[in-house]
Amino acid sequence: MPATVEIPLPDSLLLHSKDLASLEQRSRFLLAAKFFELGELSSGQAAEMSGLTRASFLLEAGRQGIPVAELSEDELATEFE
């Protein structure tokens, strides 16, 4: 069974969410995305933590400006050609 952490959130965050369930989903995604960005979770682990498929997680992370792939300089050059 995975570990569970309870984190108190300010009520003001509810202003940016439809309801408590959407706030929980958004919070899970943002926390998972940050751990992914720091290299502490794989994309699969982050997707599982956020309750998304891996593809959905990677798409949303990209939309949030989080790099989802590390390319070498040669790979980058090829992409830009």
mmCIF file of the N, C-alpha and C atoms, coordinates in Angstrom:
data_MODEL
# 
_entry.id   MODEL 
# 
loop_
_atom_site.group_PDB 
_atom_site.id 
_atom_site.type_symbol 
_atom_site.label_atom_id 
_atom_site.label_alt_id 
_atom_site.label_comp_id 
_atom_site.label_asym_id 
_atom_site.label_entity_id 
_atom_site.label_seq_id 
_atom_site.pdbx_PDB_ins_code 
_atom_site.Cartn_x 
_atom_site.Cartn_y 
_atom_site.Cartn_z 
_atom_site.occupancy 
_atom_site.B_iso_or_equiv 
_atom_site.pdbx_formal_charge 
_atom_site.auth_seq_id 
_atom_site.auth_comp_id 
_atom_site.auth_asym_id 
_atom_site.auth_atom_id 
_atom_site.pdbx_PDB_model_num 
ATOM 1   N N  . MET A 1 1  ? 0.852   -1.184 0.000   1.00 0.00 ? 1  MET A N  1 
ATOM 2   C CA . MET A 1 1  ? 0.000   0.000  0.000   1.00 0.00 ? 1  MET A CA 1 
ATOM 3   C C  . MET A 1 1  ? 0.892   1.240  0.000   1.00 0.00 ? 1  MET A C  1 
ATOM 4   N N  . PRO A 1 2  ? 0.619   2.207  -0.893  1.00 0.00 ? 2  PRO A N  1 
ATOM 5   C CA . PRO A 1 2  ? 1.448   3.421  -0.941  1.00 0.00 ? 2  PRO A CA 1 
ATOM 6   C C  . PRO A 1 2  ? 1.246   4.272  0.315   1.00 0.00 ? 2  PRO A C  1 
ATOM 7   N N  . ALA A 1 3  ? 2.261   5.037  0.629   1.00 0.00 ? 3  ALA A N  1 
ATOM 8   C CA . ALA A 1 3  ? 2.181   5.957  1.760   1.00 0.00 ? 3  ALA A CA 1 
ATOM 9   C C  . ALA A 1 3  ? 1.211   7.089  1.425   1.00 0.00 ? 3  ALA A C  1 
ATOM 10  N N  . THR A 1 4  ? 0.592   7.622  2.446   1.00 0.00 ? 4  THR A N  1 
ATOM 11  C CA . THR A 1 4  ? -0.343  8.732  2.279   1.00 0.00 ? 4  THR A CA 1 
ATOM 12  C C  . THR A 1 4  ? 0.123   9.897  3.138   1.00 0.00 ? 4  THR A C  1 
ATOM 13  N N  . VAL A 1 5  ? 0.076   11.086 2.561   1.00 0.00 ? 5  VAL A N  1 
ATOM 14  C CA . VAL A 1 5  ? 0.450   12.305 3.271   1.00 0.00 ? 5  VAL A CA 1 
ATOM 15  C C  . VAL A 1 5  ? -0.744  13.241 3.245   1.00 0.00 ? 5  VAL A C  1 
ATOM 16  N N  . GLU A 1 6  ? -1.054  13.802 4.379   1.00 0.00 ? 6  GLU A N  1 
ATOM 17  C CA . GLU A 1 6  ? -2.139  14.774 4.449   1.00 0.00 ? 6  GLU A CA 1 
ATOM 18  C C  . GLU A 1 6  ? -1.525  16.160 4.522   1.00 0.00 ? 6  GLU A C  1 
ATOM 19  N N  . ILE A 1 7  ? -1.937  17.035 3.620   1.00 0.00 ? 7  ILE A N  1 
ATOM 20  C CA . ILE A 1 7  ? -1.383  18.382 3.549   1.00 0.00 ? 7  ILE A CA 1 
ATOM 21  C C  . ILE A 1 7  ? -2.510  19.398 3.656   1.00 0.00 ? 7  ILE A C  1 
ATOM 22  N N  . PRO A 1 8  ? -2.496  20.220 4.698   1.00 0.00 ? 8  PRO A N  1 
ATOM 23  C CA . PRO A 1 8  ? -3.525  21.260 4.795   1.00 0.00 ? 8  PRO A CA 1 
ATOM 24  C C  . PRO A 1 8  ? -3.341  22.300 3.680   1.00 0.00 ? 8  PRO A C  1 
ATOM 25  N N  . LEU A 1 9  ? -4.438  22.689 3.056   1.00 0.00 ? 9  LEU A N  1 
ATOM 26  C CA . LEU A 1 9  ? -4.399  23.685 1.991   1.00 0.00 ? 9  LEU A CA 1 
ATOM 27  C C  . LEU A 1 9  ? -5.282  24.869 2.392   1.00 0.00 ? 9  LEU A C  1 
ATOM 28  N N  . PRO A 1 10 ? -4.874  26.070 2.023   1.00 0.00 ? 10 PRO A N  1 
ATOM 29  C CA . PRO A 1 10 ? -5.712  27.230 2.340   1.00 0.00 ? 10 PRO A CA 1 
ATOM 30  C C  . PRO A 1 10 ? -7.035  27.180 1.592   1.00 0.00 ? 10 PRO A C  1 
ATOM 31  N N  . ASP A 1 11 ? -8.079  27.634 2.237   1.00 0.00 ? 11 ASP A N  1 
ATOM 32  C CA . ASP A 1 11 ? -9.400  27.673 1.611   1.00 0.00 ? 11 ASP A CA 1 
ATOM 33  C C  . ASP A 1 11 ? -9.396  28.503 0.330   1.00 0.00 ? 11 ASP A C  1 
ATOM 34  N N  . SER A 1 12 ? -8.495  29.467 0.230   1.00 0.00 ? 12 SER A N  1 
ATOM 35  C CA . SER A 1 12 ? -8.449  30.325 -0.951  1.00 0.00 ? 12 SER A CA 1 
ATOM 36  C C  . SER A 1 12 ? -8.186  29.530 -2.232  1.00 0.00 ? 12 SER A C  1 
ATOM 37  N N  . LEU A 1 13 ? -7.573  28.346 -2.114  1.00 0.00 ? 13 LEU A N  1 
ATOM 38  C CA . LEU A 1 13 ? -7.349  27.529 -3.309  1.00 0.00 ? 13 LEU A CA 1 
ATOM 39  C C  . LEU A 1 13 ? -8.656  27.028 -3.908  1.00 0.00 ? 13 LEU A C  1 
ATOM 40  N N  . LEU A 1 14 ? -9.687  26.955 -3.103  1.00 0.00 ? 14 LEU A N  1 
ATOM 41  C CA . LEU A 1 14 ? -10.987 26.539 -3.629  1.00 0.00 ? 14 LEU A CA 1 
ATOM 42  C C  . LEU A 1 14 ? -11.548 27.549 -4.626  1.00 0.00 ? 14 LEU A C  1 
ATOM 43  N N  . LEU A 1 15 ? -11.076 28.788 -4.554  1.00 0.00 ? 15 LEU A N  1 
ATOM 44  C CA . LEU A 1 15 ? -11.524 29.801 -5.508  1.00 0.00 ? 15 LEU A CA 1 
ATOM 45  C C  . LEU A 1 15 ? -11.078 29.468 -6.927  1.00 0.00 ? 15 LEU A C  1 
ATOM 46  N N  . HIS A 1 16 ? -10.002 28.690 -7.045  1.00 0.00 ? 16 HIS A N  1 
ATOM 47  C CA . HIS A 1 16 ? -9.447  28.339 -8.354  1.00 0.00 ? 16 HIS A CA 1 
ATOM 48  C C  . HIS A 1 16 ? -9.907  26.965 -8.828  1.00 0.00 ? 16 HIS A C  1 
ATOM 49  N N  . SER A 1 17 ? -10.755 26.319 -8.048  1.00 0.00 ? 17 SER A N  1 
ATOM 50  C CA . SER A 1 17 ? -11.236 24.979 -8.381  1.00 0.00 ? 17 SER A CA 1 
ATOM 51  C C  . SER A 1 17 ? -12.752 24.944 -8.282  1.00 0.00 ? 17 SER A C  1 
ATOM 52  N N  . LYS A 1 18 ? -13.352 24.021 -9.014  1.00 0.00 ? 18 LYS A N  1 
ATOM 53  C CA . LYS A 1 18 ? -14.806 23.879 -8.994  1.00 0.00 ? 18 LYS A CA 1 
ATOM 54  C C  . LYS A 1 18 ? -15.301 23.352 -7.654  1.00 0.00 ? 18 LYS A C  1 
ATOM 55  N N  . ASP A 1 19 ? -14.548 22.391 -7.111  1.00 0.00 ? 19 ASP A N  1 
ATOM 56  C CA . ASP A 1 19 ? -14.950 21.760 -5.870  1.00 0.00 ? 19 ASP A CA 1 
ATOM 57  C C  . ASP A 1 19 ? -13.738 21.100 -5.219  1.00 0.00 ? 19 ASP A C  1 
ATOM 58  N N  . LEU A 1 20 ? -13.952 20.488 -4.091  1.00 0.00 ? 20 LEU A N  1 
ATOM 59  C CA . LEU A 1 20 ? -12.854 19.870 -3.358  1.00 0.00 ? 20 LEU A CA 1 
ATOM 60  C C  . LEU A 1 20 ? -12.201 18.734 -4.136  1.00 0.00 ? 20 LEU A C  1 
ATOM 61  N N  . ALA A 1 21 ? -13.002 17.961 -4.870  1.00 0.00 ? 21 ALA A N  1 
ATOM 62  C CA . ALA A 1 21 ? -12.458 16.851 -5.661  1.00 0.00 ? 21 ALA A CA 1 
ATOM 63  C C  . ALA A 1 21 ? -11.521 17.356 -6.759  1.00 0.00 ? 21 ALA A C  1 
ATOM 64  N N  . SER A 1 22 ? -11.894 18.435 -7.437  1.00 0.00 ? 22 SER A N  1 
ATOM 65  C CA . SER A 1 22 ? -11.018 18.967 -8.491  1.00 0.00 ? 22 SER A CA 1 
ATOM 66  C C  . SER A 1 22 ? -9.771  19.594 -7.890  1.00 0.00 ? 22 SER A C  1 
ATOM 67  N N  . LEU A 1 23 ? -9.882  20.184 -6.702  1.00 0.00 ? 23 LEU A N  1 
ATOM 68  C CA . LEU A 1 23 ? -8.702  20.719 -6.015  1.00 0.00 ? 23 LEU A CA 1 
ATOM 69  C C  . LEU A 1 23 ? -7.750  19.588 -5.640  1.00 0.00 ? 23 LEU A C  1 
ATOM 70  N N  . GLU A 1 24 ? -8.304  18.477 -5.167  1.00 0.00 ? 24 GLU A N  1 
ATOM 71  C CA . GLU A 1 24 ? -7.467  17.325 -4.832  1.00 0.00 ? 24 GLU A CA 1 
ATOM 72  C C  . GLU A 1 24 ? -6.756  16.802 -6.074  1.00 0.00 ? 24 GLU A C  1 
ATOM 73  N N  . GLN A 1 25 ? -7.481  16.667 -7.186  1.00 0.00 ? 25 GLN A N  1 
ATOM 74  C CA . GLN A 1 25 ? -6.887  16.173 -8.435  1.00 0.00 ? 25 GLN A CA 1 
ATOM 75  C C  . GLN A 1 25 ? -5.775  17.112 -8.907  1.00 0.00 ? 25 GLN A C  1 
ATOM 76  N N  . ARG A 1 26 ? -6.044  18.393 -8.891  1.00 0.00 ? 26 ARG A N  1 
ATOM 77  C CA . ARG A 1 26 ? -5.039  19.380 -9.326  1.00 0.00 ? 26 ARG A CA 1 
ATOM 78  C C  . ARG A 1 26 ? -3.810  19.333 -8.421  1.00 0.00 ? 26 ARG A C  1 
ATOM 79  N N  . SER A 1 27 ? -4.027  19.229 -7.123  1.00 0.00 ? 27 SER A N  1 
ATOM 80  C CA . SER A 1 27 ? -2.921  19.174 -6.162  1.00 0.00 ? 27 SER A CA 1 
ATOM 81  C C  . SER A 1 27 ? -2.078  17.920 -6.368  1.00 0.00 ? 27 SER A C  1 
ATOM 82  N N  . ARG A 1 28 ? -2.745  16.789 -6.605  1.00 0.00 ? 28 ARG A N  1 
ATOM 83  C CA . ARG A 1 28 ? -2.012  15.533 -6.847  1.00 0.00 ? 28 ARG A CA 1 
ATOM 84  C C  . ARG A 1 28 ? -1.165  15.656 -8.117  1.00 0.00 ? 28 ARG A C  1 
ATOM 85  N N  . PHE A 1 29 ? -1.761  16.246 -9.181  1.00 0.00 ? 29 PHE A N  1 
ATOM 86  C CA . PHE A 1 29 ? -1.013  16.408 -10.422 1.00 0.00 ? 29 PHE A CA 1 
ATOM 87  C C  . PHE A 1 29 ? 0.197   17.320 -10.215 1.00 0.00 ? 29 PHE A C  1 
ATOM 88  N N  . LEU A 1 30 ? -0.018  18.473 -9.585  1.00 0.00 ? 30 LEU A N  1 
ATOM 89  C CA . LEU A 1 30 ? 1.072   19.438 -9.413  1.00 0.00 ? 30 LEU A CA 1 
ATOM 90  C C  . LEU A 1 30 ? 2.207   18.870 -8.566  1.00 0.00 ? 30 LEU A C  1 
ATOM 91  N N  . LEU A 1 31 ? 1.873   18.136 -7.526  1.00 0.00 ? 31 LEU A N  1 
ATOM 92  C CA . LEU A 1 31 ? 2.900   17.530 -6.687  1.00 0.00 ? 31 LEU A CA 1 
ATOM 93  C C  . LEU A 1 31 ? 3.655   16.446 -7.457  1.00 0.00 ? 31 LEU A C  1 
ATOM 94  N N  . ALA A 1 32 ? 2.921   15.610 -8.168  1.00 0.00 ? 32 ALA A N  1 
ATOM 95  C CA . ALA A 1 32 ? 3.554   14.564 -8.976  1.00 0.00 ? 32 ALA A CA 1 
ATOM 96  C C  . ALA A 1 32 ? 4.430   15.177 -10.069 1.00 0.00 ? 32 ALA A C  1 
ATOM 97  N N  . ALA A 1 33 ? 3.937   16.241 -10.699 1.00 0.00 ? 33 ALA A N  1 
ATOM 98  C CA . ALA A 1 33 ? 4.691   16.896 -11.772 1.00 0.00 ? 33 ALA A CA 1 
ATOM 99  C C  . ALA A 1 33 ? 6.000   17.479 -11.244 1.00 0.00 ? 33 ALA A C  1 
ATOM 100 N N  . LYS A 1 34 ? 5.956   18.058 -10.060 1.00 0.00 ? 34 LYS A N  1 
ATOM 101 C CA . LYS A 1 34 ? 7.179   18.637 -9.498  1.00 0.00 ? 34 LYS A CA 1 
ATOM 102 C C  . LYS A 1 34 ? 8.192   17.541 -9.172  1.00 0.00 ? 34 LYS A C  1 
ATOM 103 N N  . PHE A 1 35 ? 7.734   16.451 -8.577  1.00 0.00 ? 35 PHE A N  1 
ATOM 104 C CA . PHE A 1 35 ? 8.641   15.331 -8.299  1.00 0.00 ? 35 PHE A CA 1 
ATOM 105 C C  . PHE A 1 35 ? 9.217   14.761 -9.600  1.00 0.00 ? 35 PHE A C  1 
ATOM 106 N N  . PHE A 1 36 ? 8.389   14.718 -10.668 1.00 0.00 ? 36 PHE A N  1 
ATOM 107 C CA . PHE A 1 36 ? 8.861   14.272 -11.972 1.00 0.00 ? 36 PHE A CA 1 
ATOM 108 C C  . PHE A 1 36 ? 9.915   15.228 -12.513 1.00 0.00 ? 36 PHE A C  1 
ATOM 109 N N  . GLU A 1 37 ? 9.629   16.521 -12.431 1.00 0.00 ? 37 GLU A N  1 
ATOM 110 C CA . GLU A 1 37 ? 10.557  17.542 -12.930 1.00 0.00 ? 37 GLU A CA 1 
ATOM 111 C C  . GLU A 1 37 ? 11.904  17.462 -12.206 1.00 0.00 ? 37 GLU A C  1 
ATOM 112 N N  . LEU A 1 38 ? 11.877  17.153 -10.912 1.00 0.00 ? 38 LEU A N  1 
ATOM 113 C CA . LEU A 1 38 ? 13.105  17.034 -10.117 1.00 0.00 ? 38 LEU A CA 1 
ATOM 114 C C  . LEU A 1 38 ? 13.829  15.711 -10.354 1.00 0.00 ? 38 LEU A C  1 
ATOM 115 N N  . GLY A 1 39 ? 13.202  14.805 -11.111 1.00 0.00 ? 39 GLY A N  1 
ATOM 116 C CA . GLY A 1 39 ? 13.814  13.515 -11.390 1.00 0.00 ? 39 GLY A CA 1 
ATOM 117 C C  . GLY A 1 39 ? 13.620  12.506 -10.272 1.00 0.00 ? 39 GLY A C  1 
ATOM 118 N N  . GLU A 1 40 ? 12.703  12.782 -9.365  1.00 0.00 ? 40 GLU A N  1 
ATOM 119 C CA . GLU A 1 40 ? 12.471  11.883 -8.236  1.00 0.00 ? 40 GLU A CA 1 
ATOM 120 C C  . GLU A 1 40 ? 11.389  10.848 -8.529  1.00 0.00 ? 40 GLU A C  1 
ATOM 121 N N  . LEU A 1 41 ? 10.604  11.062 -9.575  1.00 0.00 ? 41 LEU A N  1 
ATOM 122 C CA . LEU A 1 41 ? 9.610   10.093 -10.027 1.00 0.00 ? 41 LEU A CA 1 
ATOM 123 C C  . LEU A 1 41 ? 9.750   9.912  -11.530 1.00 0.00 ? 41 LEU A C  1 
ATOM 124 N N  . SER A 1 42 ? 9.515   8.697  -12.000 1.00 0.00 ? 42 SER A N  1 
ATOM 125 C CA . SER A 1 42 ? 9.440   8.464  -13.441 1.00 0.00 ? 42 SER A CA 1 
ATOM 126 C C  . SER A 1 42 ? 8.100   9.005  -13.926 1.00 0.00 ? 42 SER A C  1 
ATOM 127 N N  . SER A 1 43 ? 7.942   9.108  -15.234 1.00 0.00 ? 43 SER A N  1 
ATOM 128 C CA . SER A 1 43 ? 6.664   9.597  -15.761 1.00 0.00 ? 43 SER A CA 1 
ATOM 129 C C  . SER A 1 43 ? 5.534   8.626  -15.421 1.00 0.00 ? 43 SER A C  1 
ATOM 130 N N  . GLY A 1 44 ? 5.829   7.337  -15.400 1.00 0.00 ? 44 GLY A N  1 
ATOM 131 C CA . GLY A 1 44 ? 4.816   6.353  -15.030 1.00 0.00 ? 44 GLY A CA 1 
ATOM 132 C C  . GLY A 1 44 ? 4.390   6.487  -13.575 1.00 0.00 ? 44 GLY A C  1 
ATOM 133 N N  . GLN A 1 45 ? 5.372   6.676  -12.695 1.00 0.00 ? 45 GLN A N  1 
ATOM 134 C CA . GLN A 1 45 ? 5.062   6.856  -11.275 1.00 0.00 ? 45 GLN A CA 1 
ATOM 135 C C  . GLN A 1 45 ? 4.277   8.139  -11.048 1.00 0.00 ? 45 GLN A C  1 
ATOM 136 N N  . ALA A 1 46 ? 4.678   9.210  -11.723 1.00 0.00 ? 46 ALA A N  1 
ATOM 137 C CA . ALA A 1 46 ? 3.986   10.492 -11.581 1.00 0.00 ? 46 ALA A CA 1 
ATOM 138 C C  . ALA A 1 46 ? 2.559   10.388 -12.120 1.00 0.00 ? 46 ALA A C  1 
ATOM 139 N N  . ALA A 1 47 ? 2.386   9.674  -13.224 1.00 0.00 ? 47 ALA A N  1 
ATOM 140 C CA . ALA A 1 47 ? 1.050   9.486  -13.783 1.00 0.00 ? 47 ALA A CA 1 
ATOM 141 C C  . ALA A 1 47 ? 0.171   8.724  -12.796 1.00 0.00 ? 47 ALA A C  1 
ATOM 142 N N  . GLU A 1 48 ? 0.722   7.666  -12.231 1.00 0.00 ? 48 GLU A N  1 
ATOM 143 C CA . GLU A 1 48 ? -0.045  6.879  -11.255 1.00 0.00 ? 48 GLU A CA 1 
ATOM 144 C C  . GLU A 1 48 ? -0.413  7.735  -10.042 1.00 0.00 ? 48 GLU A C  1 
ATOM 145 N N  . MET A 1 49 ? 0.543   8.514  -9.551  1.00 0.00 ? 49 MET A N  1 
ATOM 146 C CA . MET A 1 49 ? 0.288   9.372  -8.395  1.00 0.00 ? 49 MET A CA 1 
ATOM 147 C C  . MET A 1 49 ? -0.807  10.393 -8.696  1.00 0.00 ? 49 MET A C  1 
ATOM 148 N N  . SER A 1 50 ? -0.827  10.900 -9.911  1.00 0.00 ? 50 SER A N  1 
ATOM 149 C CA . SER A 1 50 ? -1.807  11.929 -10.264 1.00 0.00 ? 50 SER A CA 1 
ATOM 150 C C  . SER A 1 50 ? -3.129  11.348 -10.767 1.00 0.00 ? 50 SER A C  1 
ATOM 151 N N  . GLY A 1 51 ? -3.199  10.022 -10.897 1.00 0.00 ? 51 GLY A N  1 
ATOM 152 C CA . GLY A 1 51 ? -4.447  9.394  -11.337 1.00 0.00 ? 51 GLY A CA 1 
ATOM 153 C C  . GLY A 1 51 ? -4.708  9.512  -12.820 1.00 0.00 ? 51 GLY A C  1 
ATOM 154 N N  . LEU A 1 52 ? -3.660  9.705  -13.601 1.00 0.00 ? 52 LEU A N  1 
ATOM 155 C CA . LEU A 1 52 ? -3.780  9.844  -15.054 1.00 0.00 ? 52 LEU A CA 1 
ATOM 156 C C  . LEU A 1 52 ? -3.062  8.703  -15.753 1.00 0.00 ? 52 LEU A C  1 
ATOM 157 N N  . THR A 1 53 ? -3.349  8.523  -17.033 1.00 0.00 ? 53 THR A N  1 
ATOM 158 C CA . THR A 1 53 ? -2.530  7.618  -17.835 1.00 0.00 ? 53 THR A CA 1 
ATOM 159 C C  . THR A 1 53 ? -1.183  8.298  -18.058 1.00 0.00 ? 53 THR A C  1 
ATOM 160 N N  . ARG A 1 54 ? -0.181  7.531  -18.423 1.00 0.00 ? 54 ARG A N  1 
ATOM 161 C CA . ARG A 1 54 ? 1.146   8.114  -18.664 1.00 0.00 ? 54 ARG A CA 1 
ATOM 162 C C  . ARG A 1 54 ? 1.074   9.140  -19.795 1.00 0.00 ? 54 ARG A C  1 
ATOM 163 N N  . ALA A 1 55 ? 0.370   8.817  -20.860 1.00 0.00 ? 55 ALA A N  1 
ATOM 164 C CA . ALA A 1 55 ? 0.259   9.747  -21.993 1.00 0.00 ? 55 ALA A CA 1 
ATOM 165 C C  . ALA A 1 55 ? -0.429  11.042 -21.566 1.00 0.00 ? 55 ALA A C  1 
ATOM 166 N N  . SER A 1 56 ? -1.512  10.928 -20.809 1.00 0.00 ? 56 SER A N  1 
ATOM 167 C CA . SER A 1 56 ? -2.220  12.127 -20.342 1.00 0.00 ? 56 SER A CA 1 
ATOM 168 C C  . SER A 1 56 ? -1.345  12.960 -19.420 1.00 0.00 ? 56 SER A C  1 
ATOM 169 N N  . PHE A 1 57 ? -0.602  12.279 -18.552 1.00 0.00 ? 57 PHE A N  1 
ATOM 170 C CA . PHE A 1 57 ? 0.293   13.011 -17.652 1.00 0.00 ? 57 PHE A CA 1 
ATOM 171 C C  . PHE A 1 57 ? 1.347   13.781 -18.446 1.00 0.00 ? 57 PHE A C  1 
ATOM 172 N N  . LEU A 1 58 ? 1.976   13.119 -19.418 1.00 0.00 ? 58 LEU A N  1 
ATOM 173 C CA . LEU A 1 58 ? 3.020   13.774 -20.208 1.00 0.00 ? 58 LEU A CA 1 
ATOM 174 C C  . LEU A 1 58 ? 2.473   14.943 -21.014 1.00 0.00 ? 58 LEU A C  1 
ATOM 175 N N  . LEU A 1 59 ? 1.276   14.788 -21.570 1.00 0.00 ? 59 LEU A N  1 
ATOM 176 C CA . LEU A 1 59 ? 0.665   15.889 -22.319 1.00 0.00 ? 59 LEU A CA 1 
ATOM 177 C C  . LEU A 1 59 ? 0.383   17.082 -21.408 1.00 0.00 ? 59 LEU A C  1 
ATOM 178 N N  . GLU A 1 60 ? -0.186  16.827 -20.240 1.00 0.00 ? 60 GLU A N  1 
ATOM 179 C CA . GLU A 1 60 ? -0.505  17.920 -19.319 1.00 0.00 ? 60 GLU A CA 1 
ATOM 180 C C  . GLU A 1 60 ? 0.764   18.551 -18.765 1.00 0.00 ? 60 GLU A C  1 
ATOM 181 N N  . ALA A 1 61 ? 1.775   17.749 -18.465 1.00 0.00 ? 61 ALA A N  1 
ATOM 182 C CA . ALA A 1 61 ? 3.045   18.299 -17.977 1.00 0.00 ? 61 ALA A CA 1 
ATOM 183 C C  . ALA A 1 61 ? 3.652   19.225 -19.032 1.00 0.00 ? 61 ALA A C  1 
ATOM 184 N N  . GLY A 1 62 ? 3.610   18.809 -20.288 1.00 0.00 ? 62 GLY A N  1 
ATOM 185 C CA . GLY A 1 62 ? 4.104   19.653 -21.372 1.00 0.00 ? 62 GLY A CA 1 
ATOM 186 C C  . GLY A 1 62 ? 3.333   20.948 -21.476 1.00 0.00 ? 62 GLY A C  1 
ATOM 187 N N  . ARG A 1 63 ? 2.017   20.880 -21.319 1.00 0.00 ? 63 ARG A N  1 
ATOM 188 C CA . ARG A 1 63 ? 1.194   22.097 -21.348 1.00 0.00 ? 63 ARG A CA 1 
ATOM 189 C C  . ARG A 1 63 ? 1.530   23.029 -20.195 1.00 0.00 ? 63 ARG A C  1 
ATOM 190 N N  . GLN A 1 64 ? 1.984   22.468 -19.094 1.00 0.00 ? 64 GLN A N  1 
ATOM 191 C CA . GLN A 1 64 ? 2.351   23.269 -17.921 1.00 0.00 ? 64 GLN A CA 1 
ATOM 192 C C  . GLN A 1 64 ? 3.795   23.772 -17.992 1.00 0.00 ? 64 GLN A C  1 
ATOM 193 N N  . GLY A 1 65 ? 4.479   23.479 -19.116 1.00 0.00 ? 65 GLY A N  1 
ATOM 194 C CA . GLY A 1 65 ? 5.845   23.964 -19.300 1.00 0.00 ? 65 GLY A CA 1 
ATOM 195 C C  . GLY A 1 65 ? 6.910   23.102 -18.646 1.00 0.00 ? 65 GLY A C  1 
ATOM 196 N N  . ILE A 1 66 ? 6.553   21.888 -18.274 1.00 0.00 ? 66 ILE A N  1 
ATOM 197 C CA . ILE A 1 66 ? 7.513   20.970 -17.656 1.00 0.00 ? 66 ILE A CA 1 
ATOM 198 C C  . ILE A 1 66 ? 8.129   20.128 -18.764 1.00 0.00 ? 66 ILE A C  1 
ATOM 199 N N  . PRO A 1 67 ? 9.455   20.159 -18.889 1.00 0.00 ? 67 PRO A N  1 
ATOM 200 C CA . PRO A 1 67 ? 10.105  19.349 -19.929 1.00 0.00 ? 67 PRO A CA 1 
ATOM 201 C C  . PRO A 1 67 ? 9.801   17.869 -19.710 1.00 0.00 ? 67 PRO A C  1 
ATOM 202 N N  . VAL A 1 68 ? 9.368   17.188 -20.758 1.00 0.00 ? 68 VAL A N  1 
ATOM 203 C CA . VAL A 1 68 ? 9.013   15.780 -20.615 1.00 0.00 ? 68 VAL A CA 1 
ATOM 204 C C  . VAL A 1 68 ? 10.028  14.845 -21.263 1.00 0.00 ? 68 VAL A C  1 
ATOM 205 N N  . ALA A 1 69 ? 11.042  15.410 -21.930 1.00 0.00 ? 69 ALA A N  1 
ATOM 206 C CA . ALA A 1 69 ? 12.082  14.588 -22.558 1.00 0.00 ? 69 ALA A CA 1 
ATOM 207 C C  . ALA A 1 69 ? 13.396  15.343 -22.497 1.00 0.00 ? 69 ALA A C  1 
ATOM 208 N N  . GLU A 1 70 ? 14.439  14.600 -22.207 1.00 0.00 ? 70 GLU A N  1 
ATOM 209 C CA . GLU A 1 70 ? 15.777  15.191 -22.251 1.00 0.00 ? 70 GLU A CA 1 
ATOM 210 C C  . GLU A 1 70 ? 16.449  14.726 -23.530 1.00 0.00 ? 70 GLU A C  1 
ATOM 211 N N  . LEU A 1 71 ? 16.780  15.672 -24.373 1.00 0.00 ? 71 LEU A N  1 
ATOM 212 C CA . LEU A 1 71 ? 17.429  15.350 -25.636 1.00 0.00 ? 71 LEU A CA 1 
ATOM 213 C C  . LEU A 1 71 ? 18.875  15.832 -25.600 1.00 0.00 ? 71 LEU A C  1 
ATOM 214 N N  . SER A 1 72 ? 19.752  15.037 -26.202 1.00 0.00 ? 72 SER A N  1 
ATOM 215 C CA . SER A 1 72 ? 21.150  15.449 -26.309 1.00 0.00 ? 72 SER A CA 1 
ATOM 216 C C  . SER A 1 72 ? 21.242  16.587 -27.318 1.00 0.00 ? 72 SER A C  1 
ATOM 217 N N  . GLU A 1 73 ? 22.392  17.233 -27.387 1.00 0.00 ? 73 GLU A N  1 
ATOM 218 C CA . GLU A 1 73 ? 22.576  18.324 -28.356 1.00 0.00 ? 73 GLU A CA 1 
ATOM 219 C C  . GLU A 1 73 ? 22.407  17.830 -29.777 1.00 0.00 ? 73 GLU A C  1 
ATOM 220 N N  . ASP A 1 74 ? 22.901  16.634 -30.078 1.00 0.00 ? 74 ASP A N  1 
ATOM 221 C CA . ASP A 1 74 ? 22.736  16.047 -31.413 1.00 0.00 ? 74 ASP A CA 1 
ATOM 222 C C  . ASP A 1 74 ? 21.259  15.795 -31.734 1.00 0.00 ? 74 ASP A C  1 
ATOM 223 N N  . GLU A 1 75 ? 20.513  15.278 -30.746 1.00 0.00 ? 75 GLU A N  1 
ATOM 224 C CA . GLU A 1 75 ? 19.087  15.023 -30.948 1.00 0.00 ? 75 GLU A CA 1 
ATOM 225 C C  . GLU A 1 75 ? 18.327  16.330 -31.143 1.00 0.00 ? 75 GLU A C  1 
ATOM 226 N N  . LEU A 1 76 ? 18.691  17.363 -30.376 1.00 0.00 ? 76 LEU A N  1 
ATOM 227 C CA . LEU A 1 76 ? 18.064  18.661 -30.547 1.00 0.00 ? 76 LEU A CA 1 
ATOM 228 C C  . LEU A 1 76 ? 18.334  19.230 -31.933 1.00 0.00 ? 76 LEU A C  1 
ATOM 229 N N  . ALA A 1 77 ? 19.584  19.137 -32.385 1.00 0.00 ? 77 ALA A N  1 
ATOM 230 C CA . ALA A 1 77 ? 19.943  19.651 -33.701 1.00 0.00 ? 77 ALA A CA 1 
ATOM 231 C C  . ALA A 1 77 ? 19.122  18.946 -34.779 1.00 0.00 ? 77 ALA A C  1 
ATOM 232 N N  . THR A 1 78 ? 18.964  17.640 -34.653 1.00 0.00 ? 78 THR A N  1 
ATOM 233 C CA . THR A 1 78 ? 18.180  16.868 -35.615 1.00 0.00 ? 78 THR A CA 1 
ATOM 234 C C  . THR A 1 78 ? 16.717  17.333 -35.599 1.00 0.00 ? 78 THR A C  1 
ATOM 235 N N  . GLU A 1 79 ? 16.168  17.562 -34.412 1.00 0.00 ? 79 GLU A N  1 
ATOM 236 C CA . GLU A 1 79 ? 14.790  18.007 -34.304 1.00 0.00 ? 79 GLU A CA 1 
ATOM 237 C C  . GLU A 1 79 ? 14.560  19.359 -34.963 1.00 0.00 ? 79 GLU A C  1 
ATOM 238 N N  . PHE A 1 80 ? 15.545  20.258 -34.878 1.00 0.00 ? 80 PHE A N  1 
ATOM 239 C CA . PHE A 1 80 ? 15.387  21.597 -35.421 1.00 0.00 ? 80 PHE A CA 1 
ATOM 240 C C  . PHE A 1 80 ? 15.676  21.681 -36.917 1.00 0.00 ? 80 PHE A C  1 
ATOM 241 N N  . GLU A 1 81 ? 16.214  20.630 -37.507 1.00 0.00 ? 81 GLU A N  1 
ATOM 242 C CA . GLU A 1 81 ? 16.525  20.640 -38.953 1.00 0.00 ? 81 GLU A CA 1 
ATOM 243 C C  . GLU A 1 81 ? 15.292  20.529 -39.803 1.00 0.00 ? 81 GLU A C  1 
# 
